[in-house]
Amino acid sequence: MTTVPVFLYHAVTDDPPAWIAPFTVTPRTFVEQLDRIADSGLSVIPLRRLVAAQRGGPDVPAHSAVLTFDDGFADFYWTVAPLLAERELPATLYVTTGAVHAPGGRATGSLLPPAPMLNWRQIASLDAYGVEIGGHSRTHAQLDTVPGRQLNDEVVLCKRELEDVVAHPVTAFAYPHGYSSPAVRRKVQKAGWSSACGVGYAFSSPADSPLRISRLMLRSDITSQQFQNWTAGRGAPVAPMPEQLRTKSWRAYRRLRAGLGRPVGGPPES
């Protein structure tokens, strides 16, 4: 089976807020990882090419990879985008719309703690320069624990807000925390998103579900050897994989806590 590493980044900075630091890589590390991707012979393809293959279209080229970025941190505009443009690499940026900074102001509609985030003008500029803009919900809620009306807002209004800014359809979605469920995935599909990424800590493949694409998360503690293994197609399982019992149990616990008004966080779904 063809393995496709879909790399998941968050912030790329030397000075992240403490809450996102474990999920941050430095600009130096990011450059080293881009160089490793090139040296390994991997070709970075747009996410839509992988999704097309998963939906029965032409297969992806051998030795392909995909770059994705979650949340919408400001460093994507100032640090990441220039490095990608220099190398002519495509990427998908998933935006939490409630965290977007209004010009001259702060975002107030997100569950994410304070951090430097993109503003709408920057998002429109990135779209114009060829970065695929995707949705990451409105507030970054755990979508598999929220009631139906809120789920609709998180999925449908997020899409509407992004399309109002970029003035064309947006079709790529990513689940906050990687959490989804069959009901959430049905809602995402009904809203018009043609793909959706989770986490999974696994390689994706043309056989993977386009509504539950597995990704490999880059954390601050990922070693160069581990990243090298990923670029060589080693060190992780290959999706699709059945949902594990511990994932279902963790979802049930989180739903119970959310119902009691005491929601909990936790590791991304696997």
Disulfide bonds with the S-S distance in Angstrom:
none
